[in-house]
């Protein structure tokens, strides 16, 4: 079997849990040298241990430009290049209109929009011809979800970044695509309804009932799609939004 990411250097922000962790595992299996970032050292160390192989963790808050600069300076010093960048760090919580606070808005947009923008911009000097940038979007960015408007708006902004940046970078050979998961069984998803296991399962069952495939997704299913976008198999794929969602966005 031919490995798809041999000799590629990859960064996955927010790689210590959920979809980011699944991507890191899959990238390493495909031959990449992978750097993951996270804000909590304990979780970061556990993730590196779980990934194994050519993985390294760096404690980075993607909303902090100085920490981002340190990350990419480290990669420049070690490798002199970056082949794959996955701007995955982010998150959100649920609040309906009428209860949204400035703190809620600022936190969500800082993590999902500001963090994505400055992660990509800071990495630009390391990205060369043939490199791939993957922005983690969401089906919430193009459909409505009760009490999730701020998160949805932030992911719509991420989608807009890809459309515009491929024009800013025209001629540089850098591809930028958005990978938008539907409901995926991750800690970040189930914790939206609290920590009670029965509530979490009820939430997953409800989401599954909305999806044409009749189930929620697994993080590795997103990771496999990310491998495609990261690899030379997608060499003429640029600016798209790839939904990996069991069909929910198509109905």
Secondary structure as the mmCIF struct_conf table of DSSP 4:
data_model
#
loop_
_struct_conf.conf_type_id
_struct_conf.id
_struct_conf.beg_label_comp_id
_struct_conf.beg_label_asym_id
_struct_conf.beg_label_seq_id
_struct_conf.end_label_comp_id
_struct_conf.end_label_asym_id
_struct_conf.end_label_seq_id
BEND BEND1 UNK A 4 UNK A 5
TURN_TY1_P TURN_TY1_P1 UNK A 6 UNK A 7
STRN STRN1 UNK A 9 UNK A 12
TURN_TY1_P TURN_TY1_P2 UNK A 13 UNK A 16
BEND BEND2 UNK A 17 UNK A 17
HELX_RH_AL_P HELX_RH_AL_P1 UNK A 18 UNK A 29
TURN_TY1_P TURN_TY1_P3 UNK A 30 UNK A 31
STRN STRN2 UNK A 33 UNK A 38
BEND BEND3 UNK A 39 UNK A 39
HELX_RH_AL_P HELX_RH_AL_P2 UNK A 41 UNK A 51
BEND BEND4 UNK A 53 UNK A 54
STRN STRN3 UNK A 55 UNK A 59
TURN_TY1_P TURN_TY1_P4 UNK A 62 UNK A 63
HELX_RH_AL_P HELX_RH_AL_P3 UNK A 65 UNK A 79
BEND BEND5 UNK A 80 UNK A 80
STRN STRN4 UNK A 82 UNK A 87
TURN_TY1_P TURN_TY1_P5 UNK A 97 UNK A 99
HELX_RH_AL_P HELX_RH_AL_P4 UNK A 102 UNK A 109
HELX_RH_PI_P HELX_RH_PI_P1 UNK A 110 UNK A 114
HELX_RH_AL_P HELX_RH_AL_P5 UNK A 115 UNK A 123
HELX_RH_3T_P HELX_RH_3T_P1 UNK A 124 UNK A 126
STRN STRN5 UNK A 127 UNK A 136
HELX_RH_3T_P HELX_RH_3T_P2 UNK A 139 UNK A 141
BEND BEND6 UNK A 142 UNK A 143
TURN_TY1_P TURN_TY1_P6 UNK A 146 UNK A 147
HELX_RH_AL_P HELX_RH_AL_P6 UNK A 149 UNK A 168
TURN_TY1_P TURN_TY1_P7 UNK A 169 UNK A 171
BEND BEND7 UNK A 172 UNK A 172
STRN STRN6 UNK A 175 UNK A 181
BEND BEND8 UNK A 183 UNK A 183
STRN STRN7 UNK A 184 UNK A 184
HELX_RH_AL_P HELX_RH_AL_P7 UNK A 187 UNK A 190
HELX_RH_3T_P HELX_RH_3T_P3 UNK A 191 UNK A 193
BEND BEND9 UNK A 195 UNK A 195
HELX_RH_AL_P HELX_RH_AL_P8 UNK A 197 UNK A 210
BEND BEND10 UNK A 211 UNK A 211
TURN_TY1_P TURN_TY1_P8 UNK A 212 UNK A 213
BEND BEND11 UNK A 214 UNK A 215
STRN STRN8 UNK A 217 UNK A 217
HELX_RH_AL_P HELX_RH_AL_P9 UNK A 219 UNK A 230
BEND BEND12 UNK A 231 UNK A 231
HELX_RH_3T_P HELX_RH_3T_P4 UNK A 232 UNK A 234
TURN_TY1_P TURN_TY1_P9 UNK A 235 UNK A 236
BEND BEND13 UNK A 239 UNK A 239
STRN STRN9 UNK A 241 UNK A 244
BEND BEND14 UNK A 245 UNK A 245
TURN_TY1_P TURN_TY1_P10 UNK A 246 UNK A 247
HELX_RH_3T_P HELX_RH_3T_P5 UNK A 248 UNK A 250
#
